[in-house]
Amino acid sequence: MNNIHDAISNQCHRTAKGFQNEQPFKIKLRDIWRWHRQRKVLPPKMGYDAFRQTWCENIDLTLSGDRVWWIGHSTTLIRLNNKIILTDPIFSQRASPLQWMGPKRLTPAAISIDKLSQLDFIVISHNHYDHLDFTSIKKLIVRFANVTLLVPLGLKTKLIKWGAKNVIELDWWDSININDITFTATPAQHWSKRGLFDTNKVLWCGWMMQSNCDGLTKTVYFMGDTGYSPSLKKINERFSKIDLALIPIGAYAPRWFMQSQHIDPAQAVQLYDELNCQSAIAIHWGTFELADDPLDEPPELLSSLKHSRQFYLLKIGGSLAINPENYELK
């Protein structure tokens, strides 16, 4: 903790039963049933095959310097200060506890785990199945036994049981410096659940990652999953400039059900401005049909809203240099 204000702030989201948002909400069973009864997800206008051809490209890991590659959904590969960070890795064919049912991957991951040559850190935003995937984590910790996992409060025990050796869990606003990269867990407006009786028993968060090399600080913000909340503006009070933000834009429809937990493209642009982002990559779209928005709707909406902002719609496999002075898209 930095000061007394931090200590008081960190108590606001803790309850006797687990955790809550600064603007609490509850997912009601009747609303879940209502949504499922009404669900009708439309395919992309161009069809699934053409969508994959349009929005996927071969990944090029030979590109140099600090950089972010989009692997798919909320999985990104970040090279920062010569260290490799993986966010919310899911390489499985379904975002589900079962690989024969549940949301199916509709676009391939840009790379497979066995093709990764280096991995130093994994950051996890929360425990939903499309962000914390058992099969992917198991494969990663077998291939990279000494990888460090950074997780929100309450997740360490599970990751240790899965076989991870190095797990660090942080509360909102807690920071740790490892190998000259500072990781800070930031608030998000979301929730957690993996079983029948564990709603909000573990925390959810975003991650701020900062490196300092030769006097130049680079700040990368992985937003995780979040609905819009005015309280997120507090992030700007502590991090006055974000060089590159990874902002979710999908799984927002219908708004009456999803608005408490997922931002839409308009709110993604709003947060880009409110948090003083110098550049951003759109994530959390184009891979799974988790809500009622078609796969091709989020990028269409963002394209119409972002105007001159450096808010990039990468192809899966594409990348962006982390360069506060001059952004380079590949």
Secondary structure, DSSP 8 states (H G I E B T S, - for coil): --SHHHHHHHHTTEETTEE--SS-----HHHHHHHHHH------TT-HHHHHHHHB----TT--SSEEEEEETTEEEEEETTEEEEES---SSBSSSSTTSSSB--S--SS-GGG-----EEE----STTTS-HHHHHHHHHHSTT-EEEEETT-HHHHHHTT-SEEEEE-TT-EEEETTEEEEEE--S----SSSS-TTSS---EEEEEEEETTEEEEEEE--S----GGGGHHHHH-S-BSEEEEE-----SHHHHTTT---HHHHHHHHHHTTBS-EEEES-SS---SSS-TTHHHHHHHHH-TTS-EE---BT-EEE--SS---B-
